[in-house]
């Protein structure tokens, strides 16, 4: 206590030593990384936010993380694979030096190879004589041109994993066990459906697409294996021709063959175009919703022979209630439920049912802390979007609850 005034002095140091925190957008602008890249590096554990709001999931970064972020950006721009970036950032100096020297040698070799390739292509252009004295542009030899597109390895791997959750296994409809790949001059689209779900993911090429537009069906199994392999590559080249489909490491060090398949894929664009107007939008913690759907969906069927429960979502004003329901059992105490905070846009409140085995994979395949459900009515397909990745969309068919008592 101050002996002169008799009052307690104020500690002016309070707050002076609290680190300044920046929002993900402000930090992204400061270090030259996109917010989506920061979310990806957080998911990978490479650049974890200084703070994550427990309620909103919003990420904040401190100024102390600026140098790490700038080095990370520079190394990625230099083409260093993420696993090796982590060695440089978190390993000892000898390991970092070894990784960087090896990568520098690889870059130099790639440059020499690229220079030789460009020189060869220049010699093959019309009016230029090739090494054997012949001229030509590759036409007239009967070979159909191959379409090539370069994509980020991790991005392609994520897309294959996401749409793979909607691949079907119905022996009467084998086309549902394939993934539709569409390539045009500005994007690559992957599509899969099992009639109860439909997933699409759009990828932007790293460089311009070479060759004609393509629309092919690929066997899901080999594609999934190739996607897992691509995750370890900084970039990959997808090549598709009349009788060839493969994914190659951008430096030519390895490749994986893909299986082309003939067939007619469902007209998914018509399905998307016919979706009714969205009347309800629900934004909720993705991980918490997935945990609730999984937990309530694991309940076994009742001893009286009633069906195992489906999941009912009841949308309130600022929350959502998740509970199991039994179409054939309406007596007894109400089922246990989970209530989650949520942002809902739309009137009036809605109750909608799902098969947990269909909804859970769609939630699991999304990324980021939040998920967006766009609902027209309780009997029409529901659009599930990743709040952090707008290029990934899943349609999920709900389950009718007309014969079920309100929970």
C-alpha positions as CSV (number, residue, x, y, z in Angstrom):
1,X,0.0,0.0,0.0
2,X,1.2,3.5,-0.8
3,X,2.1,5.2,2.5
4,X,1.3,8.7,1.2
5,X,-2.1,8.2,-0.4
6,X,-3.3,5.0,1.3
7,X,-4.3,3.4,-2.0
8,X,-3.0,0.3,-3.7
9,X,-0.7,1.2,-6.6
10,X,-1.6,-0.2,-10.0
11,X,0.8,-2.6,-11.6
12,X,1.3,-1.0,-15.0
13,X,3.3,-4.0,-16.2
14,X,0.1,-6.0,-16.6
15,X,-0.4,-6.8,-20.2
16,X,3.0,-5.5,-21.3
17,X,4.5,-8.9,-21.6
18,X,1.5,-10.6,-23.3
19,X,2.5,-11.5,-26.9
20,X,0.7,-9.7,-29.7
21,X,-1.6,-12.1,-31.6
22,X,-2.6,-11.7,-35.2
23,X,-5.6,-13.3,-36.9
24,X,-4.9,-15.9,-39.5
25,X,-5.7,-13.4,-42.3
26,X,-3.4,-10.7,-40.9
27,X,-0.6,-13.2,-40.3
28,X,-1.0,-14.6,-43.8
29,X,-0.6,-11.2,-45.3
30,X,2.4,-10.5,-43.1
31,X,4.3,-13.7,-44.0
32,X,3.1,-14.1,-47.6
33,X,1.1,-17.3,-47.1
34,X,-2.5,-18.0,-48.0
35,X,-4.9,-18.6,-45.0
36,X,-5.7,-22.0,-46.6
37,X,-1.9,-22.8,-46.5
38,X,-1.7,-21.9,-42.9
39,X,-4.6,-24.2,-42.1
40,X,-2.9,-27.0,-44.0
41,X,0.4,-26.4,-42.1
42,X,-1.5,-26.4,-38.9
43,X,-3.2,-29.7,-39.8
44,X,0.3,-31.1,-40.6
45,X,1.8,-29.9,-37.3
46,X,4.4,-27.8,-39.2
47,X,3.2,-24.4,-38.1
48,X,0.8,-24.6,-35.2
49,X,-1.1,-21.4,-34.2
50,X,-0.1,-19.8,-31.0
51,X,-3.7,-19.9,-29.9
52,X,-6.9,-21.5,-31.0
53,X,-10.2,-20.1,-29.7
54,X,-12.0,-23.0,-27.9
55,X,-15.4,-21.7,-28.9
56,X,-14.9,-20.5,-32.5
57,X,-11.9,-22.5,-33.5
58,X,-10.3,-19.3,-34.9
59,X,-6.5,-19.5,-35.2
60,X,-4.2,-16.7,-33.9
61,X,-0.5,-16.4,-34.5
62,X,2.3,-14.5,-32.6
63,X,5.0,-12.4,-34.1
64,X,7.5,-14.9,-32.8
65,X,6.3,-17.3,-35.4
66,X,7.0,-14.9,-38.3
67,X,10.5,-16.1,-39.0
68,X,9.5,-19.8,-39.0
69,X,6.6,-19.0,-41.4
70,X,8.9,-17.1,-43.8
71,X,11.5,-19.9,-43.9
72,X,8.7,-22.4,-44.4
73,X,7.4,-20.4,-47.4
74,X,10.8,-20.0,-48.9
75,X,11.6,-23.7,-48.6
76,X,8.3,-24.7,-50.2
77,X,8.8,-22.2,-53.0
78,X,12.2,-23.9,-53.6
79,X,10.3,-27.2,-54.0
80,X,11.5,-28.8,-50.8
81,X,9.1,-31.7,-49.8
82,X,7.2,-31.0,-46.5
83,X,8.8,-33.9,-44.7
84,X,12.2,-32.4,-45.5
85,X,11.1,-28.9,-44.5
86,X,10.4,-30.2,-41.1
87,X,13.9,-31.6,-40.8
88,X,15.3,-28.2,-41.7
89,X,13.0,-26.4,-39.2
90,X,13.2,-28.8,-36.3
91,X,16.2,-31.0,-36.8
92,X,19.9,-30.4,-36.0
93,X,22.1,-28.4,-38.2
94,X,23.9,-31.4,-39.7
95,X,20.7,-33.0,-40.8
96,X,19.4,-29.7,-42.2
97,X,22.6,-29.2,-44.1
98,X,22.4,-32.7,-45.6
99,X,18.8,-32.2,-46.7
100,X,19.4,-28.8,-48.3
101,X,22.6,-29.9,-50.1
102,X,20.8,-33.0,-51.5
103,X,17.9,-30.9,-52.6
104,X,20.1,-28.3,-54.3
105,X,21.8,-31.0,-56.3
106,X,18.5,-32.4,-57.3
107,X,17.3,-28.9,-58.4
108,X,20.4,-28.5,-60.5
109,X,19.9,-31.8,-62.2
110,X,16.3,-31.1,-62.9
111,X,17.3,-27.8,-64.5
112,X,19.8,-29.5,-66.8
113,X,17.1,-32.1,-67.7
114,X,14.5,-29.4,-68.4
115,X,17.0,-27.5,-70.6
116,X,17.7,-30.6,-72.7
117,X,13.9,-31.3,-73.0
118,X,13.1,-27.8,-74.2
119,X,15.9,-27.9,-76.7
120,X,14.6,-31.2,-78.1
121,X,11.1,-29.8,-78.4
122,X,12.4,-26.7,-80.1
123,X,14.1,-28.9,-82.7
124,X,10.9,-30.8,-83.3
125,X,8.8,-27.7,-84.1
126,X,7.6,-27.2,-87.7
127,X,10.3,-26.0,-90.0
128,X,13.0,-27.3,-87.6
129,X,15.1,-30.3,-88.5
130,X,15.4,-33.0,-86.0
131,X,18.7,-34.7,-85.2
132,X,18.1,-37.4,-87.9
133,X,17.3,-34.7,-90.5
134,X,13.5,-35.4,-90.5
135,X,10.9,-32.6,-89.9
136,X,7.5,-32.7,-88.5
137,X,5.1,-31.7,-85.6
138,X,4.1,-35.2,-84.5
139,X,0.9,-35.3,-86.6
140,X,0.2,-37.9,-89.1
141,X,1.8,-40.7,-87.1
142,X,-1.6,-42.0,-85.9
143,X,-0.9,-41.4,-82.2
144,X,-3.6,-39.7,-80.1
145,X,-2.2,-36.8,-78.1
146,X,-1.7,-37.4,-74.3
147,X,-3.2,-35.0,-71.8
148,X,-0.8,-33.9,-69.1
149,X,-1.5,-31.9,-66.0
150,X,0.7,-31.1,-63.0
151,X,-0.9,-31.0,-59.5
152,X,0.4,-30.7,-56.0
153,X,1.1,-34.1,-54.6
154,X,-0.5,-33.6,-51.2
155,X,-3.5,-31.8,-52.8
156,X,-4.1,-34.7,-55.2
157,X,-3.8,-37.2,-52.3
158,X,-6.3,-35.3,-50.2
159,X,-8.8,-35.1,-53.1
160,X,-8.5,-38.9,-53.8
161,X,-9.1,-39.6,-50.1
162,X,-12.0,-37.3,-49.9
163,X,-14.0,-38.5,-52.9
164,X,-13.0,-42.1,-52.1
165,X,-15.5,-42.1,-49.2
166,X,-18.4,-42.0,-51.8
167,X,-17.1,-44.9,-54.0
168,X,-19.6,-47.7,-54.2
169,X,-19.1,-51.5,-54.1
170,X,-22.4,-52.7,-55.7
171,X,-21.6,-55.6,-58.0
172,X,-24.7,-54.9,-60.0
173,X,-23.5,-51.4,-60.7
174,X,-19.7,-51.7,-61.2
175,X,-19.4,-48.1,-62.5
176,X,-20.0,-46.9,-59.0
177,X,-16.7,-48.4,-58.0
178,X,-14.9,-46.0,-60.2
179,X,-13.9,-42.4,-59.9
180,X,-14.7,-40.0,-62.7
181,X,-11.8,-37.7,-63.6
182,X,-12.5,-34.6,-65.8
183,X,-9.7,-32.4,-67.0
184,X,-10.2,-29.1,-68.9
185,X,-7.9,-26.2,-69.5
186,X,-8.5,-24.7,-66.0
187,X,-9.3,-27.4,-63.5
188,X,-9.3,-31.1,-62.6
189,X,-12.5,-32.5,-61.1
190,X,-12.8,-35.9,-59.2
191,X,-16.3,-37.3,-58.7
192,X,-17.6,-40.5,-57.0
193,X,-21.0,-41.7,-55.9
194,X,-22.6,-44.8,-54.3
195,X,-26.2,-43.5,-54.9
196,X,-26.5,-42.4,-51.2
197,X,-23.6,-40.0,-51.4
198,X,-22.0,-38.0,-54.1
199,X,-18.6,-36.3,-53.6
200,X,-16.8,-33.9,-55.9
201,X,-13.4,-32.1,-55.5
202,X,-11.9,-29.5,-57.8
203,X,-8.2,-29.1,-58.1
204,X,-6.3,-26.2,-59.8
205,X,-3.3,-27.2,-61.9
206,X,0.1,-26.0,-60.9
207,X,0.9,-25.2,-64.6
208,X,-1.4,-25.0,-67.7
209,X,-2.9,-28.3,-68.9
210,X,-1.3,-29.8,-72.0
211,X,-3.4,-31.7,-74.5
212,X,-7.1,-32.1,-75.1
213,X,-9.9,-32.1,-72.5
214,X,-10.4,-35.5,-70.9
215,X,-13.2,-37.4,-69.1
216,X,-12.2,-40.9,-68.0
217,X,-13.2,-43.5,-65.4
218,X,-10.4,-44.8,-63.1
219,X,-10.6,-47.9,-60.9
220,X,-10.8,-46.6,-57.3
221,X,-8.4,-49.1,-55.8
222,X,-5.3,-48.3,-57.9
223,X,-6.2,-44.6,-57.7
224,X,-6.2,-44.7,-53.9
225,X,-2.8,-46.4,-53.9
226,X,-1.4,-43.9,-56.3
227,X,-2.9,-41.0,-54.2
228,X,-1.2,-42.3,-51.1
229,X,2.1,-42.4,-53.0
230,X,1.6,-38.9,-54.4
231,X,1.3,-37.5,-50.9
232,X,5.1,-37.9,-50.6
233,X,5.8,-35.9,-53.7
234,X,5.9,-32.1,-53.9
235,X,4.2,-32.2,-57.3
236,X,3.0,-34.9,-59.7
237,X,2.1,-35.1,-63.3
238,X,-1.1,-36.9,-64.4
239,X,-0.9,-38.3,-67.9
240,X,-4.0,-39.7,-69.6
241,X,-4.2,-41.0,-73.2
242,X,-6.4,-43.4,-75.2
243,X,-4.9,-46.4,-73.5
244,X,-2.7,-45.0,-70.8
245,X,-3.2,-43.4,-67.4
246,X,-0.4,-42.8,-64.9
247,X,0.8,-40.5,-62.1
248,X,4.5,-39.6,-62.1
249,X,6.7,-37.7,-59.7
250,X,7.4,-34.3,-61.3
251,X,11.1,-35.1,-61.3
252,X,10.6,-38.4,-63.1
253,X,11.9,-40.5,-60.2
254,X,8.8,-42.7,-60.0
255,X,5.3,-43.4,-61.3
256,X,2.2,-45.3,-60.6
257,X,0.0,-46.9,-63.3
258,X,-3.8,-46.3,-63.2
259,X,-6.6,-48.6,-64.6
260,X,-8.9,-47.1,-67.2
261,X,-12.4,-48.4,-67.3
262,X,-15.2,-48.2,-69.9
263,X,-18.7,-47.2,-68.8
264,X,-21.2,-44.5,-68.4
265,X,-21.0,-42.6,-65.1
266,X,-24.2,-41.1,-63.6
267,X,-25.1,-37.6,-64.8
268,X,-23.9,-35.9,-61.7
269,X,-24.1,-32.4,-63.2
270,X,-27.8,-32.8,-63.8
271,X,-28.2,-34.0,-60.2
272,X,-26.4,-30.9,-58.9
273,X,-28.4,-28.6,-61.1
274,X,-31.7,-30.0,-59.9
275,X,-30.9,-29.4,-56.2
276,X,-33.7,-27.3,-54.6
277,X,-33.1,-24.0,-52.9
278,X,-31.3,-24.1,-49.6
279,X,-33.6,-23.2,-46.7
280,X,-31.4,-24.1,-43.8
281,X,-27.7,-23.6,-43.2
282,X,-26.0,-25.2,-40.2
283,X,-22.4,-24.5,-39.3
284,X,-21.1,-26.7,-36.4
285,X,-17.9,-28.0,-35.0
286,X,-17.0,-30.8,-37.4
287,X,-15.0,-33.0,-35.0
288,X,-17.7,-32.7,-32.3
289,X,-20.5,-33.5,-34.8
290,X,-18.6,-36.5,-36.2
291,X,-17.9,-37.8,-32.6
292,X,-21.6,-37.5,-31.7
293,X,-22.8,-39.2,-34.9
294,X,-20.3,-42.0,-34.4
295,X,-21.1,-42.5,-30.8
296,X,-24.9,-42.6,-31.2
297,X,-24.6,-44.7,-34.4
298,X,-22.7,-47.5,-32.5
299,X,-25.8,-48.4,-30.5
300,X,-26.8,-52.0,-31.2
301,X,-30.3,-53.0,-32.3
302,X,-32.8,-53.6,-29.5
303,X,-33.6,-57.1,-28.1
304,X,-37.2,-56.9,-29.4
305,X,-35.9,-57.0,-33.0
306,X,-36.3,-53.3,-33.8
307,X,-33.8,-51.8,-36.2
308,X,-30.6,-50.3,-35.1
309,X,-31.0,-46.5,-34.7
310,X,-30.6,-43.9,-37.4
311,X,-29.4,-40.5,-36.3
312,X,-31.7,-37.5,-35.9
313,X,-30.5,-33.9,-36.0
314,X,-32.8,-31.4,-34.6
315,X,-31.8,-27.8,-35.5
316,X,-32.6,-25.3,-32.7
317,X,-32.1,-21.6,-32.6
318,X,-28.3,-21.7,-31.8
319,X,-27.6,-25.4,-31.3
320,X,-28.2,-28.8,-32.8
321,X,-29.4,-31.9,-30.9
322,X,-28.1,-35.3,-32.1
323,X,-29.8,-38.5,-30.9
324,X,-30.4,-42.1,-32.0
325,X,-34.0,-43.0,-33.0
326,X,-35.6,-46.4,-33.5
327,X,-38.4,-46.5,-36.2
328,X,-40.1,-49.4,-34.4
329,X,-39.7,-48.5,-30.8
330,X,-41.4,-45.4,-29.5
331,X,-42.1,-46.5,-25.9
332,X,-39.9,-46.0,-22.9
333,X,-37.6,-43.1,-22.0
334,X,-36.3,-40.8,-24.7
335,X,-32.9,-41.7,-26.2
336,X,-29.8,-40.0,-24.9
337,X,-28.8,-37.0,-27.0
338,X,-25.8,-34.7,-27.6
339,X,-26.3,-30.9,-27.9
340,X,-23.7,-28.8,-29.7
341,X,-23.4,-25.1,-30.2
342,X,-24.2,-24.2,-33.8
343,X,-24.9,-21.3,-36.1
344,X,-28.2,-21.9,-38.0
345,X,-29.7,-19.8,-40.7
346,X,-33.2,-20.5,-41.7
347,X,-36.8,-20.9,-40.4
348,X,-38.5,-22.8,-38.9
349,X,-36.6,-25.3,-36.8
350,X,-36.0,-28.6,-38.6
351,X,-35.6,-32.3,-37.7
352,X,-33.8,-34.5,-40.2
353,X,-32.5,-38.1,-40.1
354,X,-29.3,-39.8,-41.4
355,X,-27.8,-43.2,-41.6
356,X,-24.7,-42.7,-39.5
357,X,-22.7,-45.0,-41.8
358,X,-23.4,-42.5,-44.6
359,X,-23.0,-39.2,-42.8
360,X,-19.9,-40.0,-40.7
361,X,-17.6,-40.6,-43.7
362,X,-18.7,-37.3,-45.3
363,X,-17.8,-35.4,-42.1
364,X,-14.5,-37.3,-41.7
365,X,-13.5,-36.5,-45.3
366,X,-13.9,-32.8,-44.7
367,X,-11.1,-30.6,-43.4
368,X,-10.9,-27.7,-40.9
369,X,-12.7,-27.1,-37.6
370,X,-16.2,-26.4,-39.0
371,X,-18.6,-28.1,-41.4
372,X,-21.5,-26.5,-43.3
373,X,-24.7,-28.4,-44.0
374,X,-27.0,-26.9,-46.6
375,X,-30.6,-28.4,-46.3
376,X,-33.7,-27.8,-48.4
377,X,-36.0,-30.2,-46.7
378,X,-35.9,-33.4,-44.6
379,X,-36.3,-35.7,-47.6
380,X,-34.0,-34.1,-50.1
381,X,-30.2,-34.5,-50.5
382,X,-28.1,-32.4,-48.0
383,X,-25.0,-30.6,-49.2
384,X,-22.0,-31.1,-46.9
385,X,-19.3,-28.5,-47.4
386,X,-16.0,-28.0,-45.7
387,X,-16.0,-24.5,-44.3
388,X,-12.2,-24.3,-45.0
389,X,-12.2,-25.9,-48.4
390,X,-14.9,-24.8,-50.8
391,X,-13.7,-27.0,-53.6
392,X,-14.9,-30.2,-51.8
393,X,-18.6,-31.0,-51.8
394,X,-20.6,-34.0,-50.7
395,X,-24.2,-34.8,-51.2
396,X,-25.8,-37.0,-48.5
397,X,-29.2,-38.6,-48.7
398,X,-31.2,-38.3,-45.4
399,X,-33.4,-41.0,-43.9
400,X,-37.2,-40.4,-43.6
401,X,-38.4,-39.9,-40.0
402,X,-42.1,-39.7,-40.6
403,X,-42.9,-42.7,-38.5
404,X,-40.7,-41.7,-35.6
405,X,-41.9,-39.9,-32.5
406,X,-40.3,-36.6,-31.6
407,X,-37.3,-37.0,-29.3
